[in-house]
Amino acid sequence: MFNRIDGFTPSERANSISKNINDIANLFKYNSDSFRLEKSVNSYELFYVNKVIMSILLVDALFNNSNIESLVNNNLNVIRTAIKVYRELHSTSNKIKRIGLI
């Protein structure tokens, strides 16, 4: 997230993406298959259901010494894994274990 996009500074862009991912992780009816990608000329947009989670620009891939398709797929895998781990750690059964009821 090295570039300004839609008036967001790189820092604001990263914070917005983090918030979007956190919101998804806290959804009651989360489904990892509900992510989808849309390609445009110089970017991809990552959606969860119908909400844009993040845009990945060709220049982002260049900053990462990668091609855009690899960066997009890597980001999607990282997001899915992070959400899975977060949901496991914050599951009701784990909360009960942490307070010592099991």
trRosetta pair geometry for C-beta under 8 A, 3 or more apart (Angstrom, degrees):
i j d omega theta_ij theta_ji phi_ij phi_ji
1 10 5.2 136 133 -161 84 83
1 13 4.8 -173 -169 103 120 117
1 14 4.6 161 82 -69 158 88
1 17 6.9 -140 -81 5 145 145
1 60 6.9 7 -78 -120 32 120
2 10 5.7 -8 -146 -116 20 137
2 59 7.3 -119 74 128 108 98
2 60 6.3 158 27 -113 93 67
2 63 4.6 167 14 -116 155 175
3 10 6.4 98 33 -84 14 96
3 13 7.8 23 79 2 53 168
3 57 6.0 -46 50 46 144 150
3 59 5.6 68 -46 94 148 129
3 60 6.6 -108 11 -66 112 80
3 63 8.0 -167 -33 -24 96 144
4 7 7.4 -10 177 -138 102 7
4 8 6.4 173 -155 81 63 51
4 9 5.9 -33 -104 -115 90 37
4 10 6.7 -75 -68 -44 53 67
4 13 7.6 -172 -130 -35 35 130
5 8 5.7 -14 65 51 66 101
5 13 5.9 77 40 -103 101 135
5 55 6.0 -157 165 69 158 129
5 57 6.9 -166 -84 -40 131 130
8 12 4.1 -141 -160 96 88 112
8 13 4.3 120 125 -65 130 79
8 16 6.4 -65 -129 -2 152 141
9 12 4.7 92 47 9 76 103
9 13 6.8 -135 91 -8 38 89
10 13 5.5 -54 -146 35 30 116
10 14 6.4 30 156 -18 65 104
11 14 5.8 -53 -148 36 30 109
11 15 6.4 29 153 -17 64 107
12 15 5.6 -54 -146 38 32 112
12 16 6.2 35 154 -22 65 106
13 16 5.8 -55 -149 34 28 112
13 17 6.5 27 153 -17 63 106
14 17 5.8 -55 -148 37 31 111
14 18 6.3 34 153 -20 65 106
15 18 5.6 -53 -147 36 32 113
15 19 6.4 33 154 -19 65 104
16 19 5.8 -53 -149 35 31 111
16 20 6.4 33 152 -20 64 105
17 20 5.6 -53 -149 35 32 114
17 21 6.4 29 154 -17 66 106
17 53 6.7 69 -140 158 75 74
17 54 4.6 35 -116 -87 113 117
18 21 5.9 -57 -148 38 30 108
18 22 6.2 30 154 -18 65 108
19 22 5.6 -56 -145 39 31 112
19 23 6.2 35 155 -23 65 105
20 23 5.8 -54 -149 33 28 113
20 24 6.6 27 153 -17 63 105
20 48 7.6 160 167 15 103 127
20 51 7.2 -171 -148 133 111 120
20 53 4.6 160 140 -143 140 70
20 54 6.9 -177 64 -46 149 80
21 24 5.7 -54 -151 35 33 111
21 25 6.3 36 151 -22 66 106
21 53 6.8 77 -67 -164 70 117
21 79 5.8 -125 -121 -142 120 100
21 82 6.9 12 172 96 134 130
21 83 6.8 -129 -174 -70 89 100
22 25 5.6 -52 -146 34 32 114
22 26 6.5 20 158 -11 64 110
23 26 6.1 -68 -152 42 28 104
23 27 7.2 50 147 -48 61 90
24 27 5.7 -32 -161 -7 39 117
24 30 6.4 98 167 -119 73 108
24 48 5.2 -76 -106 -169 133 175
24 53 7.2 -8 -36 -108 141 124
24 83 6.3 -49 108 -113 105 137
25 30 7.1 21 -134 -96 25 152
25 82 7.6 -72 -84 121 131 84
25 83 4.6 -149 -97 -132 89 83
25 86 4.6 -8 -163 96 139 143
25 87 6.1 -147 -165 -56 82 86
27 30 4.5 128 75 -65 104 81
30 34 7.9 -136 -169 28 50 129
30 83 6.9 -162 -174 166 146 128
30 87 6.8 -129 57 -89 154 147
31 34 4.5 90 81 -21 97 110
32 35 6.9 -26 -180 -1 51 106
32 80 5.2 73 -150 -141 116 105
32 83 7.2 166 -97 84 95 130
32 84 7.2 8 -79 -67 136 100
34 48 5.7 56 114 -165 101 69
34 49 5.1 -9 172 -62 121 69
35 46 6.5 -14 -165 -172 104 93
35 47 6.8 150 -156 82 52 54
35 48 5.6 -30 -95 -98 67 68
35 53 7.7 -34 -128 2 96 146
35 76 6.1 147 142 -148 150 108
35 79 7.5 127 -101 95 152 130
35 80 7.1 -98 -3 -73 150 102
36 46 7.8 160 82 -154 37 50
36 47 5.0 -16 62 62 83 105
37 44 5.3 -14 -167 -174 107 118
37 45 7.1 150 -156 75 55 47
37 46 5.9 -24 -101 -101 74 62
37 47 7.4 -178 -84 19 24 81
37 72 6.2 74 -129 172 143 131
37 76 7.2 -66 -61 -71 116 142
38 44 6.8 151 76 -160 42 65
38 45 4.8 -11 58 54 97 98
38 47 6.7 44 -6 -14 105 117
39 43 7.7 173 -152 97 51 43
39 44 5.3 -31 -100 -103 62 80
40 43 5.3 6 56 60 103 80
40 44 7.4 178 20 -89 71 30
40 45 7.2 48 -10 -14 107 99
42 57 6.2 15 135 -156 93 78
42 58 4.4 -78 -169 -4 83 122
42 59 7.8 28 166 -16 116 81
43 55 5.4 9 174 -179 137 99
43 56 6.1 157 -160 80 81 47
43 57 4.7 -35 -99 -104 103 54
43 58 6.5 -100 -71 -20 56 73
43 68 7.6 -141 -124 -155 31 140
44 55 7.3 165 84 -156 45 55
44 56 4.9 -6 57 56 92 101
44 68 6.5 151 -12 162 109 111
44 72 4.6 22 54 -106 158 138
45 52 5.4 -52 -175 -131 116 105
45 54 7.5 -179 -152 94 55 40
45 55 5.2 -27 -102 -103 75 75
45 56 7.8 -178 -85 19 27 71
46 52 7.3 99 73 -160 50 61
46 53 4.7 -54 103 58 97 107
46 54 5.1 10 45 55 113 79
46 55 7.6 -163 16 -81 75 27
46 56 6.9 55 -21 -12 105 107
46 72 7.2 175 -66 -155 107 90
46 75 7.0 -118 -51 110 155 121
46 76 6.4 -169 -125 -86 131 93
46 79 7.7 130 160 11 153 164
47 50 6.5 -19 -174 -139 126 17
47 51 6.3 143 -156 72 77 38
47 52 5.7 -48 -97 -95 75 45
47 53 6.4 158 -120 -2 18 89
48 51 5.5 -19 62 62 79 95
48 53 5.3 72 -11 -53 98 120
52 55 6.9 4 -180 -52 123 83
53 79 7.5 74 145 -147 152 159
54 75 7.3 -104 80 159 142 143
56 60 5.4 -109 -165 64 70 147
56 61 7.3 73 160 -47 102 90
56 68 6.6 143 126 -159 107 90
56 71 5.9 178 -180 115 136 112
56 72 5.2 177 69 -90 155 81
56 75 6.3 -173 -81 19 141 158
57 60 4.6 112 58 -7 75 98
57 61 7.5 -137 101 0 50 81
57 68 7.8 -92 134 -119 25 118
58 61 5.7 -52 -160 32 39 112
58 62 6.6 41 145 -20 68 103
58 68 5.3 -54 -108 -69 61 131
59 62 5.3 -47 -148 34 41 117
59 63 6.5 45 152 -20 67 100
60 63 5.8 -54 -152 35 32 111
60 64 6.5 16 152 -6 64 112
60 68 7.6 85 68 -116 89 83
60 71 6.3 161 113 154 100 158
61 64 5.8 -69 -149 48 32 103
61 66 4.9 -104 -162 85 80 82
61 67 5.7 7 177 175 138 17
61 68 4.1 -103 -40 -79 153 58
61 70 7.4 110 -139 58 112 86
61 71 4.5 -141 -101 -4 86 145
62 65 7.6 32 -175 -76 33 31
62 66 8.0 -116 -64 51 17 55
64 71 5.6 115 68 -102 147 123
66 70 4.8 -124 -178 82 111 119
66 71 4.7 128 102 -56 136 96
66 74 7.6 -63 -163 10 163 143
67 70 5.1 87 59 11 79 104
67 71 7.1 -154 91 -6 38 91
68 71 5.6 -58 -146 40 34 111
68 72 6.1 37 156 -22 68 107
69 72 5.7 -53 -145 35 29 112
69 73 6.3 23 159 -12 64 109
70 73 6.0 -60 -146 42 28 106
70 74 6.0 29 156 -20 65 111
71 74 5.7 -56 -143 39 28 112
71 75 6.2 29 158 -19 65 107
72 75 6.0 -57 -148 36 26 109
72 76 6.4 24 155 -17 63 108
73 76 5.7 -53 -145 37 32 112
73 77 6.3 31 156 -17 65 106
74 77 5.8 -57 -149 38 30 110
74 78 6.3 30 154 -19 65 107
75 78 5.7 -55 -146 37 31 112
75 79 6.2 31 156 -20 65 107
76 79 5.8 -54 -147 36 30 111
76 80 6.3 29 156 -17 64 107
77 80 5.8 -53 -144 38 30 110
77 81 6.2 27 158 -16 65 109
78 81 5.9 -59 -146 40 27 109
78 82 6.1 28 157 -20 65 110
79 82 5.8 -55 -143 37 27 110
79 83 6.3 25 159 -17 63 107
80 83 6.0 -59 -149 37 27 108
80 84 6.3 28 154 -21 64 108
81 84 5.6 -54 -147 35 31 113
81 85 6.3 28 157 -15 66 106
82 85 5.9 -56 -147 39 29 108
82 86 6.1 31 154 -20 65 109
83 86 5.6 -54 -143 38 31 113
83 87 6.1 28 159 -18 66 108
84 87 6.0 -58 -147 38 26 107
84 88 6.4 25 155 -18 62 108
85 88 5.8 -57 -148 37 30 111
85 89 6.3 25 156 -15 65 109
86 89 5.9 -62 -149 40 27 108
86 90 6.0 -3 163 6 66 116
87 90 6.2 -69 -135 54 26 93
87 91 6.4 56 156 -63 63 86
88 91 5.8 -25 -151 -18 30 116
88 94 6.9 93 155 -35 55 147
89 94 5.9 -141 -166 129 30 165
90 94 6.8 -77 -82 70 4 127
90 95 7.0 32 -164 -55 47 103
91 94 4.7 90 58 10 83 102
91 95 7.0 -146 95 -7 42 86
92 95 5.6 -55 -148 35 33 113
92 96 6.4 32 155 -19 66 105
93 96 5.8 -53 -149 36 32 111
93 97 6.4 36 151 -20 64 105
93 102 7.3 13 -166 -17 77 160
94 97 5.4 -49 -146 35 36 115
94 98 6.3 39 155 -23 66 104
95 98 5.8 -54 -150 33 31 113
95 99 6.8 13 157 -6 64 104
96 99 6.3 -64 -150 43 31 97
96 101 4.7 -73 -174 60 87 116
96 102 5.3 70 124 -17 105 109
97 100 7.6 42 178 -72 32 25
97 101 7.5 -91 -76 50 24 71
97 102 5.0 -46 -91 51 68 115
